[in-house]
Amino acid sequence: MKIDNKNILVTGANRGIGAAIVRELLKHKVGKVYAAARNVKNLPDFGDKRVIPLALDITDSKQVADLAKQAKDINILINNAGTIAFASIIEGQLDQIAADMKVNYFGTIGMMQAFAPVLQKNGQGMIANVISIIGLAPMVSVGGYSASKAALHSATQSARTELAARNIHVIGIYPGPIDTEMARDFPIAKTSPAVTAQAIVAGIIEGKDYIFPDPMSQQMGALWEQNPKAVEKQFAAPMTDAA
């Protein structure tokens, strides 16, 4: 996927991986970069006129539909917005688990549904969904989050097949522990957002179906491709041993 002169929408661009992806894209000869966040005041100053700040709550269907009309020239959609509750499946509160599912799964599906016609109209397009390595096998302490990302993994695979005929390539991104506010409570070694974003953008250009953008996810991704049950057992271990 050539990204020169492509217009790109990044959700959850206010911090962490999302902000790092915007910065990495700006190192290339891209066109517009729509940087979306719930509150535009929380967006960093990217210092580049190609960046267009947008207010977006991906769980607000009207806001999503309005944005699809506004950003009608995009070629690439990067669904990065997400949330996490430290809730296990058995001991966690249902409202916490539902909140993760609402944003990470239903919110992302809503974005894909809204922008698929836009991407199709603009020719060759791409949707890149930021999932998680624990969408491939769960960690108990964040079982609700893992389930939402597993659902998104499945939806990404389905959308890949469904949208191929429309010349839209759908890819999945599976980060491991990244040094962001969202992952601050995980007591394991983390990769910087900048390094992660560099690998993500490189994977988008290469057109990979699966992007494992950090050392831990690369290790677990390779193991998952050979032996999914082994990854499940690995993640069942205490977090300090899981990496």
C-alpha positions as CSV (number, residue, x, y, z in Angstrom):
1,M,0.0,0.0,0.0
2,K,1.7,3.2,-1.1
3,I,0.9,6.0,1.3
4,D,2.3,8.9,-0.6
5,N,-0.4,11.5,-1.1
6,K,-2.9,9.3,0.7
7,N,-5.4,10.8,3.1
8,I,-5.5,8.9,6.4
9,L,-7.8,9.0,9.4
10,V,-6.4,7.9,12.8
11,T,-8.8,7.4,15.8
12,G,-7.6,7.7,19.3
13,A,-4.9,10.1,18.1
14,N,-4.6,12.1,21.4
15,R,-2.0,9.9,23.0
16,G,-0.1,6.6,23.1
17,I,0.0,4.5,19.9
18,G,-2.5,6.8,18.1
19,A,-0.4,10.0,18.5
20,A,2.8,8.1,17.7
21,I,1.2,6.7,14.5
22,V,0.3,10.3,13.4
23,R,3.8,11.4,14.0
24,E,5.2,8.5,12.1
25,L,2.9,9.1,9.1
26,L,4.0,12.7,9.0
27,K,7.6,11.5,8.2
28,H,6.2,10.2,4.9
29,K,4.8,12.1,1.9
30,V,1.2,11.5,3.0
31,G,-1.7,13.8,2.2
32,K,-4.0,14.8,5.0
33,V,-3.9,13.1,8.4
34,Y,-7.2,13.4,10.2
35,A,-6.4,13.1,13.9
36,A,-9.5,12.1,15.8
37,A,-10.1,12.1,19.6
38,R,-13.1,12.6,21.9
39,N,-11.8,16.0,22.9
40,V,-9.7,17.9,20.3
41,K,-8.2,19.9,23.1
42,N,-6.4,16.7,24.2
43,L,-4.7,16.3,20.8
44,P,-1.0,17.2,20.8
45,D,0.4,20.0,18.6
46,F,1.8,17.9,15.8
47,G,3.3,20.9,14.2
48,D,2.2,20.0,10.6
49,K,-0.5,21.7,8.5
50,R,-1.4,18.3,7.0
51,V,-3.0,17.3,10.4
52,I,-6.7,18.0,10.7
53,P,-8.0,17.7,14.3
54,L,-11.4,16.1,14.7
55,A,-13.7,15.4,17.6
56,L,-14.9,11.8,17.6
57,D,-16.5,9.4,20.0
58,I,-16.6,6.1,18.0
59,T,-19.6,4.9,20.1
60,D,-21.7,7.9,18.9
61,S,-23.3,6.6,15.7
62,K,-24.4,10.1,14.6
63,Q,-20.9,11.5,15.1
64,V,-19.4,8.7,13.1
65,A,-21.9,9.2,10.3
66,D,-21.3,12.9,10.2
67,L,-17.5,12.3,10.1
68,A,-17.8,10.0,7.2
69,K,-19.4,12.8,5.3
70,Q,-16.8,15.3,6.4
71,A,-13.7,13.1,5.8
72,K,-15.0,11.8,2.5
73,D,-11.5,11.8,0.8
74,I,-9.7,9.3,3.0
75,N,-7.9,6.3,1.6
76,I,-6.8,4.6,4.8
77,L,-8.7,4.2,8.1
78,I,-6.6,3.3,11.2
79,N,-9.0,2.3,14.0
80,N,-6.9,2.8,17.1
81,A,-9.4,4.1,19.6
82,G,-9.9,1.8,22.5
83,T,-10.4,1.4,26.2
84,I,-9.5,-1.2,28.9
85,A,-11.0,-2.2,32.2
86,F,-9.1,-4.4,34.6
87,A,-12.0,-6.9,34.8
88,S,-11.8,-10.7,34.7
89,I,-14.7,-12.6,33.1
90,I,-15.9,-14.2,36.4
91,E,-15.0,-11.6,39.0
92,G,-15.4,-8.5,36.9
93,Q,-18.4,-6.2,36.8
94,L,-20.6,-6.7,33.7
95,D,-20.8,-2.9,33.1
96,Q,-17.0,-2.8,32.9
97,I,-16.9,-5.7,30.4
98,A,-19.7,-4.2,28.4
99,A,-17.8,-0.9,28.2
100,D,-14.8,-2.5,26.7
101,M,-17.0,-4.3,24.2
102,K,-18.9,-1.2,23.3
103,V,-15.8,0.7,22.4
104,N,-13.3,-1.9,21.2
105,Y,-15.7,-4.1,19.3
106,F,-19.0,-2.3,18.4
107,G,-17.3,1.1,18.0
108,T,-14.7,-0.2,15.6
109,I,-17.3,-2.1,13.6
110,G,-19.4,1.1,13.4
111,M,-16.3,2.9,11.9
112,M,-15.8,0.2,9.4
113,Q,-19.4,0.2,8.3
114,A,-19.5,4.0,8.0
115,F,-16.2,4.3,6.0
116,A,-16.3,1.2,3.8
117,P,-18.4,3.1,1.2
118,V,-16.0,6.1,1.4
119,L,-13.0,3.9,0.8
120,Q,-14.6,2.0,-2.0
121,K,-15.6,5.2,-3.8
122,N,-12.0,6.6,-3.5
123,G,-10.5,3.5,-5.1
124,Q,-8.0,1.2,-3.5
125,G,-8.4,1.5,0.3
126,M,-7.3,0.1,3.6
127,I,-8.6,-0.4,7.1
128,A,-6.1,-1.1,9.8
129,N,-7.6,-2.2,13.2
130,V,-5.4,-2.0,16.3
131,I,-6.3,-5.1,18.2
132,S,-4.0,-6.7,20.8
133,I,-1.8,-9.7,21.2
134,I,-4.2,-10.8,23.9
135,G,-7.0,-10.8,21.4
136,L,-5.4,-14.0,20.2
137,A,-5.2,-15.6,23.7
138,P,-6.5,-14.0,26.9
139,M,-5.0,-12.7,30.1
140,V,-7.3,-13.5,33.0
141,S,-6.9,-10.1,34.8
142,V,-8.2,-8.3,31.7
143,G,-10.5,-11.1,30.5
144,G,-13.2,-8.6,29.4
145,Y,-10.7,-6.6,27.4
146,S,-9.3,-9.7,25.9
147,A,-12.8,-10.9,24.9
148,S,-13.5,-7.5,23.2
149,K,-10.2,-7.7,21.3
150,A,-10.8,-11.4,20.3
151,A,-14.2,-10.3,18.9
152,L,-12.5,-7.5,17.0
153,H,-9.9,-10.0,15.7
154,S,-12.8,-12.2,14.3
155,A,-14.6,-9.1,12.9
156,T,-11.3,-8.1,11.2
157,Q,-11.0,-11.4,9.5
158,S,-14.6,-11.3,8.4
159,A,-14.3,-7.8,7.1
160,R,-11.1,-8.7,5.2
161,T,-13.0,-11.3,3.2
162,E,-16.1,-9.2,2.8
163,L,-14.3,-6.1,1.6
164,A,-11.7,-7.7,-0.6
165,A,-14.2,-7.6,-3.6
166,R,-14.5,-3.8,-3.0
167,N,-10.7,-3.4,-3.3
168,I,-10.3,-2.6,0.4
169,H,-7.6,-4.4,2.3
170,V,-8.3,-5.0,6.0
171,I,-5.4,-5.7,8.3
172,G,-5.0,-6.5,12.0
173,I,-2.4,-5.0,14.3
174,Y,-1.6,-6.9,17.5
175,P,0.6,-4.9,19.9
176,G,2.0,-6.5,23.0
177,P,2.7,-4.3,26.1
178,I,3.4,-0.7,24.9
179,D,4.6,2.1,27.2
180,T,1.3,4.0,27.2
181,E,-1.1,5.2,29.9
182,M,-3.4,2.3,29.1
183,A,-0.7,-0.2,29.9
184,R,0.9,1.5,32.9
185,D,-0.5,-1.1,35.3
186,F,1.0,-4.1,33.5
187,P,4.2,-5.0,35.4
188,I,6.2,-6.2,32.4
189,A,8.7,-4.7,30.0
190,K,7.1,-2.4,27.4
191,T,8.0,-1.0,24.0
192,S,7.9,2.7,23.2
193,P,4.9,4.0,21.2
194,A,7.4,5.5,18.7
195,V,9.0,2.2,17.9
196,T,5.7,0.5,17.8
197,A,4.3,3.1,15.4
198,Q,7.3,2.8,13.1
199,A,6.6,-0.9,12.8
200,I,2.9,-0.4,12.2
201,V,3.4,2.1,9.4
202,A,6.0,-0.1,7.8
203,G,3.5,-3.1,8.0
204,I,0.8,-0.9,6.4
205,I,3.1,0.0,3.5
206,E,4.1,-3.7,3.1
207,G,0.4,-4.7,3.2
208,K,0.7,-7.3,5.8
209,D,-2.6,-9.0,7.0
210,Y,-1.1,-9.3,10.5
211,I,1.2,-6.8,12.1
212,F,3.1,-7.7,15.2
213,P,4.8,-4.4,16.0
214,D,7.0,-5.1,19.0
215,P,9.3,-7.8,20.3
216,M,6.8,-9.5,22.6
217,S,4.0,-9.6,20.0
218,Q,6.4,-10.9,17.4
219,Q,7.5,-13.7,19.7
220,M,3.9,-14.6,20.7
221,G,2.6,-14.1,17.1
222,A,5.1,-16.6,15.8
223,L,4.2,-19.1,18.5
224,W,0.4,-18.5,17.8
225,E,0.9,-19.3,14.2
226,Q,2.4,-22.6,15.1
227,N,0.6,-23.5,18.3
228,P,-2.3,-21.4,19.6
229,K,-2.7,-23.5,22.7
230,A,0.8,-22.7,23.8
231,V,0.1,-19.0,23.7
232,E,-3.0,-19.6,25.8
233,K,-0.8,-21.4,28.4
234,Q,1.9,-18.7,28.2
235,F,-0.6,-16.0,29.0
236,A,-2.2,-18.0,31.8
237,A,1.2,-17.6,33.6
238,P,1.7,-14.6,35.9
239,M,2.2,-11.3,34.0
240,T,5.8,-11.0,35.1
241,D,6.5,-14.3,33.3
242,A,4.2,-13.8,30.3
243,A,6.7,-11.7,28.3
